[in-house]
Amino acid sequence: MHISEEWLTFEKEVLKQRPLFTGTVEECRNAYQATSDSLAPQYPKPEEWEVNDHWEETDGGIRLLVHTPRKAPTETRLPVAVFKAARFNGDPNQFISFGSSLGGGVAFAVALKLHDENLGSIVKGVVVMCPAAMHPLNVPEEYRPMYKAYEETWTGAPMQDGESMVVFY
């Protein structure tokens, strides 16, 4: 398994360890917390963020934290990730789907559903980070020769190796 020098330096200098979320649920939680604690000093404090935020409530009673770029022109209607776009001064003809991990898989699914319902033209972006897109044991036969990441990173890969991903699924 190849791991870039930049990542190895990051592990050594910032994290002080190779993060690996594996084992029991408690061991995974502890590893996640240790990694989060190591990363916290790398992030800006909320008062340094480049967004304004406030809470809104939908007609159905769902609370949403709305983020708006501070430098966005007030006359510009921004793409949004909720359908009641007009309420948030958004453009209902522009949609961005986003998520990470399992939410990344959901972001893909929402964009595909819009496409399937002939609304694909409103999708202006899909942002996914580490999406859970396919269980490694259920890869269709014709794609298995290309689907090698789990084999190549089965044990010891940073964060979640193949073995731990099977457990998480």
N, C-alpha and C positions, 0 to 999 in steps of 0.2 A: 504494500500500500504506500503510495506516495503522499507525503504531507509537505506542503511548502515550507520553506525556511521562515517566511514571515509568520506563519501560524505557529511554528515551533518556538520562535522567539517570543511571540505573544503569550503562549502557554508558560514559558519559563519566566518572563519578566513581569507579566501582569497577573496571570492567574496563579502562578507558582505551582501549577499542577496540570495534568491532563484531565480535563473534565470528562467524566463518563457517567452517564445516568443509567445504571444497571443494578440488578439485584432485586431485593424486596422493595415494596412501595416506600417504606421508611428510608431505605438506603438511597433510593432515587430522589426522594424529597430532600434529604440531607445534602446530596451531591448538587442538586439544583440550587439550594440555598447558598452553599459555599461558593458556587460559580457566580450567582447573583451578587453576593457580597463582594467578590473580587472585582466584578465589573462596575459596581455602583460608582466608584470614584471617577470612572471614565465618562460618565454622562453629565450633561449640564443640569444645573438645578432648575426646578420648574420656573423660577423667575427669569431665567435666561432663555427660555424657549421662545421660538419665533412665531408663536401662535397665540391668539386670544381664544379662550374657551369659556363656555357657559353651559348650563344644563337646560334642556327643553323636555317637554313631555308630549308624546304623540296623542292623538285623539283616543287611542286604545289604552292609554296610561303607561306606555313604555317610556322610561327615562333614557334620554340620549345625551351624551356629552358631545357638544358641537365644537369642533376646532376650526378656526378660520385663520389663514395666514395673516400676520400683522401687516405685511406690505401689499396685500391684495387691494387693487383699486376698488372703491366702494361701488362703482357703477358696473363692475364686471360680475357676471353671474358665474359661479364656479361649479364644476362637476360635483355631484354629491353621491353618497352611498346609501341614501334612503329614498324611498319613492315619493314621499310628501315633500319634494324638493322645493316647491314654491314657498312653503312655510319657512324655510331656512334660507331664503333668497338664493336658491339654487336653480339650475336649469334642468327641468324634468326631461329634457331631450339629451342629457349627458349623464352617464352613469359610470362610476368606478367601483369595481368589486375588489375587496382586499381582505387578507387574512394571513395568519401564520399557522403552521402545523396543521391541525385538523381544520382550522378556519381557512387555511389556504386551499384545502380541498373543497370547502364550501364555496369559496370565492370563484374557483373554476366552475363549480356546478351552477352557481347563479348566472354567470356570464353565458354558459352553454344553454341554460334554460331560456334566457332572453333571446338568444340566437334561434333556438328551436321554435319560439313563439313569434318569429319574424320581427323581433325588436332588437336584433343584433346591431343595428345602426346607432343605437343610443349608447352602446358600450364603448367608452372612450379609454378604458384601461382596466387591466387586471393586475393587481400587485399581490404576489404571493411570496412568502418567506418560509422556506423549509416545508413545502406542502406535503401532507400525507395524501398521496395521489393513488397509490396502488399497493396492496399487500404483497410482499415479496413471494409468498407461496401461491399466489393466484394470478401470476403473470400468464397471459395467453401463450400457448406453445410457440406461435410464430415470432413472438418478441423475446423469448427467453435468451437466445444467443446475444441479444443487445443489452439485456438487463443484468449487468454484472456488478453493480455497485455493492449489493449486499454480500456477494461472494468475496469481493475484494476488500471489504471493510467489515467482515463478520465479527472479528474481535479486536478490541483495542483502538478503534477509530475514535476521534474526539467527539464528545457530547453523547451521541447515541450510535452504537455500532449495530451491525445487522442483527446480532443475537438479541439485543435489548429492544430493537424495533419490533421484532416478532412478538415479544412480550407486551409491548405497548399497544399493538393492534388488537 
